Amino acid sequence: MSNTPLDCLIVGAGPAGLTAATYLARFRRHVLLADAGASRARWIPASHNCPGFPFGVGGNELLARFRLQAQAYGVPEVHTRITQLARHADGFTASDGERHWQARTVILATGVIDRVPALEDIDEAIAAGTVRLCAVCDAYEARDEVIGVLAPAQAAIGHAAFLRTFSRQVCALASDGDAADPALRRRASDAGVQLWPAPQRLALVDGACQVYFADGRRLRLDTLYPALGAEVQSGLASALGATLDAEGAVVVDDHLQTSVPGLHAIGDVVSSLNQISVAVGHAAIAATTVHRRLPRNYC
Ligand SMILES: Cc1cc2nc3c(=O)[nH]c(=O)nc-3n(C[C@H](O)[C@H](O)[C@H](O)COP(=O)(O)OP(=O)(O)OC[C@H]3O[C@@H](n4cnc5c(N)ncnc54)[C@H](O)[C@@H]3O)c2cc1C
């Protein structure tokens, strides 16, 4: 363990963490990135709403560009999972179980882990755009297709109604099997959405999502949006007593500081719109706040 504490330890190297690292390095701060290597962005086949990329950009290419920019300012990165974070009078001690790091401040950019349905070849289905995980991101690309939403009935109908902007053929698949309820059927019908029961099996067939039901019916979807929620990676924050919301997302103030002084949280781990541009905006605000609140680093 080095005796000189880091100005800031950034946990997570997705778009949020990598951007915060670049900002802080350009403020001539002593930072370290610790990353477990599972950014959601790696799953993006091509993003078409990412500012500055009019012809789209793949998630891995985008991450490589963010990382190159941080590396250009000398940001060091360790590939590891931080498992413990403790607070003391001078800041924080982080550990991955073997090594320890001291830091005056910490930025958590640990994201979320999507809950995905049991579908063989899920990686292939996401890469092909047959399974999509973010309607705000890419419903435009699914326009005029046969779209399904898999979620508990109430949520499935709500998401399906959102998708009616993009297609006339939207099916809500009630993962809780609640498709017979007359009130739900009315709600679905009012929204112009077909309500189906829980699928028995899902399979990727000829680039489409084939849905099999217990009563023998089948449904072919061009695109399936599972809306099954996500595991917010907020364990380090909650262990320090930081306030979380009902979904487990970290609650922050306007400067992206948590309820624990010196601990910031940015990107998907914070309750907001889970988007790259939001993650990057959070990073800019948090990094600038961290820099301003640390003692001046005159040259
Ligand atoms: C299929 C798909 C398509 C998408 N398309 C778009 C799109 O077109 N446009 C758009 O704006 N957004 C899109 N998104 C959303 C976008 O990917 C996320 O909003 C973005 O990646 C969030 O960035 P982040 O840095 O907060 O988290 P992430 O990118 O998820 O990065 C979090 C990082 O933290 C690491 N980590 C977690 N815990 C620890 C720990 N304890 N120690 C060390 N490291 C840790 C993880 O391994 C990961 O590398 C899409 C998402 C998916 C899944």
The ligand as a Gaussian input file, in Angstrom:
#p B3LYP/6-31G(d) Opt

LIG

0 1
 C      -27.617000      -3.780000     -25.010000
 C      -27.436000      -2.357000     -24.496000
 C      -27.540000      -1.306000     -25.389000
 C      -27.373000      -0.006000     -24.945000
 N      -27.431000       1.001000     -25.864000
 C      -27.219000       2.269000     -25.471000
 C      -27.272000       3.342000     -26.424000
 O      -27.445000       3.129000     -27.618000
 N      -27.113000       4.598000     -25.948000
 C      -26.911000       4.877000     -24.609000
 O      -26.774000       6.043000     -24.250000
 N      -26.846000       3.875000     -23.705000
 C      -26.989000       2.595000     -24.098000
 N      -26.964000       1.585000     -23.169000
 C      -26.762000       1.927000     -21.741000
 C      -25.268000       2.187000     -21.455000
 O      -24.519000       1.053000     -21.784000
 C      -25.112000       2.521000     -19.964000
 O      -25.952000       3.610000     -19.632000
 C      -23.657000       2.887000     -19.664000
 O      -22.791000       1.837000     -19.971000
 C      -23.543000       3.248000     -18.164000
 O      -22.197000       3.557000     -17.895000
 P      -21.610000       3.360000     -16.421000
 O      -20.171000       3.776000     -16.553000
 O      -22.471000       3.993000     -15.415000
 O      -21.702000       1.785000     -16.113000
 P      -21.067000       0.559000     -16.897000
 O      -20.774000       0.919000     -18.306000
 O      -21.943000      -0.612000     -16.674000
 O      -19.664000       0.313000     -16.171000
 C      -19.594000      -0.111000     -14.830000
 C      -18.221000      -0.750000     -14.603000
 O      -17.994000      -0.909000     -13.205000
 C      -17.401000      -2.181000     -12.990000
 N      -17.633000      -2.550000     -11.590000
 C      -18.806000      -2.820000     -10.963000
 N      -18.584000      -3.088000      -9.651000
 C      -17.238000      -2.988000      -9.463000
 C      -16.381000      -3.160000      -8.328000
 N      -16.872000      -3.454000      -7.116000
 N      -15.046000      -2.999000      -8.495000
 C      -14.523000      -2.687000      -9.708000
 N      -15.303000      -2.495000     -10.824000
 C      -16.625000      -2.654000     -10.691000
 C      -18.121000      -3.078000     -13.995000
 O      -17.415000      -4.292000     -14.205000
 C      -18.129000      -2.154000     -15.221000
 O      -16.938000      -2.285000     -15.971000
 C      -27.118000       0.254000     -23.566000
 C      -27.023000      -0.808000     -22.671000
 C      -27.182000      -2.105000     -23.120000
 C      -27.053000      -3.239000     -22.138000

